[in-house]
Amino acid sequence: MRVEGVGCVVVVGAPEALHRVLTAPGAGLRGVAPTVAVSDKGPAAVSAALRAAGVDLAAEAVVAEVGAPALPLVAEEAVGPRAVRALLERAVEDGRQVRLRYFASSRGGAATDRVVDPWSFRDDLLRGWCHLRVDERTFALDRIGLAHLLPSPVDHPAP
């Protein structure tokens, strides 16, 4: 048995994503489970290396400092109005980002994937910061086909 210290933990959403994270130059990561890697480096250095390698930290991986209070490290998925409503309410309450498969009323109902920092959810309308449009947006529940509650915290707080 060996006991080793680590600087941070990286959790990915799916086992197939771990290889991409482990091969990021400069991150110094080693796999310890199918969706978990650790590094002797701190979270800032590992996050920077992963971003430089093109890893989307909001969608693919979460970097947490060892010993720091952590957000739940698993993205949750919801389909259907009832499940999506419950997930959006939790996102607002917990201050966590969501990834939406959103069907716009314009452009013939084309679907877009959006990461949103949720501020409020009332009357089946989600209000928050849209990372795709880089602006405040309102999303109607009946146009959300799929929602993921991400482990990452809100980047843009409500004005």
C-alpha positions as a printed Julia matrix, in Angstrom:
159×3 Matrix{Float64}:
   0.0    0.0     0.0
   1.18   3.52   -0.86
  -0.17   6.79    0.45
   0.49   9.78   -1.79
  -0.44  13.43   -1.61
  -2.22  15.11   -4.49
  -2.83  18.75   -5.36
  -6.15  18.35   -7.15
  -8.7   15.9    -8.43
 -10.23  15.92  -11.93
 -13.57  14.22  -12.54
 -14.86  13.68  -16.07
 -18.43  12.91  -17.09
 -17.72   9.7   -19.0
 -14.92   7.08  -19.0
 -14.14   7.73  -22.68
 -13.28  11.37  -21.82
 -10.56  10.36  -19.34
  -7.95   9.62  -22.02
  -8.22  13.16  -23.39
  -7.71  14.61  -19.91
  -4.79  12.3   -19.09
  -2.93  13.28  -22.26
  -3.21  17.05  -21.71
   0.38  18.39  -21.75
   1.48  19.99  -18.52
  -1.42  18.76  -16.38
   0.57  15.96  -14.76
  -2.53  13.81  -14.38
  -2.75  10.11  -13.65
  -5.91   8.04  -13.69
  -7.13   6.51  -10.44
 -10.63   5.4   -11.52
 -12.61   5.21  -14.79
 -13.67   8.87  -14.54
 -11.17  10.29  -12.0
  -7.6   11.55  -12.31
  -5.28  13.25   -9.82
  -2.29  15.57  -10.14
   0.42  16.8    -7.82
  -0.13  20.24   -9.35
  -2.67  22.7    -8.02
  -6.11  23.26   -9.54
  -5.15  26.53  -11.29
  -2.22  24.92  -13.14
  -4.24  21.83  -14.08
  -7.22  23.92  -15.22
  -4.94  26.05  -17.39
  -3.31  22.97  -18.95
  -6.69  21.39  -19.67
  -8.05  24.58  -21.24
  -4.9   24.86  -23.39
  -5.55  21.28  -24.57
  -9.08  22.27  -25.6
 -10.95  20.58  -22.74
 -14.24  22.35  -21.94
 -14.19  22.48  -18.14
 -17.88  23.42  -17.99
 -18.95  20.35  -19.95
 -16.26  17.69  -19.87
 -14.29  17.92  -16.66
 -14.3   19.42  -13.18
 -11.11  20.33  -11.35
 -11.32  20.48   -7.56
  -8.73  21.31   -4.94
  -8.13  18.45   -2.56
  -9.58  19.2     0.85
 -11.69  22.12   -0.37
 -15.46  21.98   -0.12
 -16.52  20.48   -3.42
 -19.6   20.72   -5.53
 -21.18  17.43   -6.47
 -18.86  16.15   -9.17
 -21.41  14.45  -11.38
 -23.46  16.05  -14.12
 -27.12  15.01  -13.91
 -29.4   14.73  -16.93
 -33.13  15.41  -17.23
 -35.58  14.83  -20.1
 -39.22  15.84  -20.08
 -40.91  18.87  -18.5
 -41.29  17.53  -14.97
 -37.69  16.3   -14.67
 -36.26  19.41  -16.39
 -38.3   21.7   -14.09
 -36.91  19.95  -10.99
 -33.36  20.09  -12.35
 -33.61  23.83  -13.16
 -34.99  24.59   -9.71
 -32.0   22.77   -8.16
 -29.56  24.59  -10.44
 -30.85  27.99   -9.28
 -30.89  26.9    -5.64
 -27.37  25.4    -5.78
 -25.85  28.12   -7.99
 -24.74  25.59  -10.61
 -24.53  25.9   -14.39
 -26.8   23.97  -16.74
 -26.28  22.75  -20.29
 -29.46  22.94  -22.34
 -30.51  21.41  -25.65
 -32.72  24.35  -26.61
 -35.09  24.58  -29.55
 -35.33  28.24  -30.57
 -38.58  29.79  -31.73
 -36.62  31.57  -34.44
 -34.61  29.82  -37.16
 -37.27  27.16  -37.72
 -36.91  25.62  -34.28
 -33.24  24.68  -34.76
 -31.63  23.1   -31.71
 -28.63  24.68  -29.99
 -26.54  23.5   -27.06
 -26.09  26.21  -24.45
 -24.35  26.53  -21.12
 -26.38  28.83  -18.88
 -25.69  30.43  -15.51
 -29.22  30.3   -14.07
 -30.47  33.25  -12.03
 -34.16  32.53  -11.59
 -36.8   30.03  -12.63
 -40.41  31.23  -12.44
 -43.54  30.47  -14.45
 -41.6   27.87  -16.46
 -39.09  30.5   -17.63
 -35.38  30.24  -16.86
 -33.53  33.54  -16.74
 -29.73  33.63  -16.77
 -26.47  34.27  -18.57
 -26.1   32.38  -21.86
 -22.47  31.53  -22.61
 -23.28  30.9   -26.29
 -24.86  34.32  -26.88
 -22.69  36.07  -24.25
 -25.72  37.88  -22.9
 -28.68  37.58  -20.56
 -31.4   35.3   -21.95
 -34.75  33.78  -20.97
 -35.48  30.14  -21.83
 -38.97  28.63  -21.97
 -39.32  25.21  -20.35
 -41.34  23.85  -23.27
 -38.4   24.53  -25.64
 -35.82  22.64  -23.55
 -35.39  19.12  -24.9
 -32.62  18.01  -22.57
 -30.95  19.57  -19.53
 -27.74  18.7   -17.69
 -27.05  20.0   -14.2
 -23.32  20.67  -14.33
 -20.98  20.5   -11.36
 -19.5   23.91  -12.19
 -20.65  26.97  -10.26
 -22.28  30.01  -11.84
 -19.65  32.3   -13.48
 -21.92  35.31  -14.02
 -24.02  36.19  -10.95
 -27.41  37.86  -11.37
 -27.22  41.63  -11.91
